[in-house]
Structure formats: C-alpha cells, structure tokens
Amino acid sequence: MGCDFCEVTLRPLRYYPLEKIVEEIKVNLRGGGNTNAWLHSDEIFGYKHGPPMFEPNEEALLELFQTVLSVPGVTSSNPPTHGRISIPAGYPEMMAKLSKVLRAGPPRNWIGVQTGGVETGSEELAKKHMPNKTLPLRIAPPTAPGRRSCGRACS
C-alpha cells in the first residue's frame, strides 16, 4: 500500500459493490458444485479503507464477509488471503470479529494471510520507499544513539 516501486499499489483502489459480488457468487453457485465463496484481493484489509489512510474499515470488512455468507447456497467463505501482516498485529479485536464471522478455527478453517512481500530488510530503504507497509506499526522502533534497531516492525 503506497510503495513507490509497486505499480499495483500506485493505482487508485476500486471496489466492487456488494450487489455485484453477490451476483458473481450466484453465477458460480448456478455453475454447480462449489458452495465455498472465495474472495481475493491484493490487499483485503484495504477494502474501503480510511481515512485515515491505510486504516482498515472494520465495518466494511465485516459487512463484506457477512453478505457473502448470507447468500443462499453459500456454506463457507475463505478467510482473508492477501494483506499486510501488520493489520492482524495492529487490530486483533477486528481479526477476532472476522474470525467469528468466518467461523475460523480448527480443524480446517484457519486465517492465514499471505503478506505482500518483504522487499528489503533495510530500515533506511523501507522508510524511503514503503513507509506505509507496516502501518499501524512502525518500520523500526526508536533507538538510542549508538544502539542498533531490531530491524523489524515493532510498536
């Protein structure tokens, strides 16, 4: 989200209206057999986000998955697939609500997020080229003079 080298994230975000999503699900249900509605996004936690920029829209995310699961014939939906790993870390209460809606848990419905990539381990480069990647967490914690940073997203 906002990395200056990623063509996908530099484009304006677009969202399908819920009505279109429901219609697409119904088309697939009529096609036969599959009652699991899979949603995919390059950044699922960016769905109708902010302001402030890059803050997840909990209400919209819950409504999205509740709507999908309310379509007659749908028995399940996938948990979020691709997104910033900082969102589950920064919004555990929202993740608990999404988990409940999605009936996540053992034995087979775990929420696991494939992160959008770890392009560098350099704090300097991350701050320069992808400062929003770890929001709401910081790229690195403040350090005392002469001390090395932990080099990971810490709050």
C-alpha positions in Angstrom: 0.0 0.0 0.0 1.8 3.1 -1.3 5.2 1.5 -2.0 6.8 3.7 -4.6 8.0 0.8 -6.7 4.8 -1.2 -6.9 2.7 -0.5 -10.0 -0.4 -2.1 -8.5 -0.5 -0.1 -5.3 0.1 3.2 -7.1 -3.2 2.9 -9.0 -6.4 4.1 -7.4 -8.3 1.5 -5.4 -11.6 0.2 -6.9 -14.2 -1.8 -5.1 -17.0 -3.9 -6.5 -20.3 -3.0 -4.9 -21.7 -5.7 -2.6 -24.6 -6.3 -5.1 -22.1 -7.2 -7.9 -20.2 -9.5 -5.5 -23.5 -11.3 -4.6 -24.4 -11.7 -8.3 -21.0 -13.1 -9.1 -21.4 -15.6 -6.3 -24.8 -16.6 -7.6 -23.4 -17.2 -11.1 -20.8 -19.5 -9.6 -23.3 -21.3 -7.4 -25.5 -21.9 -10.5 -22.4 -23.3 -12.3 -22.6 -26.2 -9.8 -20.8 -27.9 -7.0 -18.8 -25.3 -5.1 -20.5 -23.7 -2.1 -17.4 -22.0 -0.8 -17.2 -18.4 -1.9 -13.6 -17.3 -2.3 -12.8 -13.6 -2.2 -9.4 -12.4 -3.4 -7.7 -9.1 -3.2 -4.1 -7.9 -3.4 -4.8 -6.2 0.0 -8.0 -7.4 1.6 -7.6 -5.1 4.6 -7.6 -2.1 2.2 -11.3 -2.8 1.3 -13.0 0.6 1.6 -10.3 1.8 4.0 -9.6 5.1 5.7 -9.4 7.9 6.3 -7.0 8.0 7.9 -5.2 6.4 5.1 -4.3 2.7 5.4 -6.6 2.1 8.4 -8.8 -0.9 7.8 -12.6 -0.3 7.6 -13.8 -2.8 10.1 -17.4 -2.2 9.4 -17.0 -2.7 5.7 -14.9 -5.8 6.1 -17.5 -7.4 8.4 -20.3 -6.4 6.1 -18.4 -7.9 3.1 -18.0 -11.3 4.7 -21.4 -11.3 6.4 -23.0 -10.5 3.0 -21.1 -13.3 1.2 -22.1 -15.8 3.9 -25.7 -14.8 3.7 -26.1 -15.7 0.0 -28.4 -18.8 -0.2 -26.3 -21.8 -1.0 -23.0 -20.5 0.3 -21.8 -22.7 3.2 -18.4 -21.0 3.8 -16.0 -18.3 2.7 -12.3 -18.2 2.7 -10.5 -16.1 5.3 -8.6 -13.1 4.0 -5.9 -14.3 1.6 -3.5 -11.4 0.9 -2.8 -8.5 3.0 -0.4 -6.6 5.2 0.6 -8.7 8.2 0.7 -5.6 10.3 -3.1 -5.3 10.2 -3.8 -8.5 12.3 -1.0 -7.4 14.6 -2.4 -3.9 15.0 -6.1 -4.8 15.0 -6.5 -8.0 17.0 -10.1 -7.2 18.0 -11.1 -6.8 14.4 -9.4 -10.1 13.5 -11.4 -11.8 16.3 -14.6 -10.4 14.8 -13.7 -11.5 11.3 -12.7 -14.9 12.7 -16.1 -15.3 14.3 -18.0 -14.3 11.1 -15.9 -16.7 9.0 -16.2 -19.5 11.6 -12.4 -19.7 11.7 -10.6 -22.3 13.7 -9.8 -25.9 13.9 -9.7 -28.3 12.4 -9.5 -26.8 8.9 -10.5 -23.1 8.7 -7.5 -21.1 9.9 -7.0 -17.5 9.0 -3.6 -17.1 7.4 -2.5 -14.0 5.5 0.0 -14.1 2.7 1.9 -10.9 3.1 2.5 -8.8 0.0 6.3 -9.3 0.2 9.3 -8.5 2.2 11.2 -6.4 -0.4 14.0 -5.3 1.9 15.5 -5.8 5.4 16.9 -2.3 5.3 15.2 0.1 7.6 16.5 3.0 5.5 15.2 1.7 2.3 11.8 0.6 3.8 11.3 4.1 5.3 12.2 5.7 1.9 10.3 3.5 -0.5 7.5 1.8 1.5 6.8 3.8 4.7 3.1 2.7 4.8 3.8 -1.1 4.5 3.8 -1.7 8.3 1.1 0.7 9.4 -0.2 0.9 12.1 3.2 -0.4 13.3 6.4 1.4 12.8 9.1 0.1 10.5 11.5 0.1 13.4 11.5 1.3 17.0 13.3 4.4 18.0 16.8 3.6 19.2 19.2 5.3 21.5 22.4 6.8 19.9 24.9 4.1 19.3 22.3 1.2 19.5 21.2 -0.9 16.6 17.5 -1.1 15.9 15.7 -4.5 16.0 15.1 -4.2 12.2 11.5 -5.4 12.3 8.2 -3.8 12.6 7.8 -3.0 16.2 5.3 -0.8 18.1 
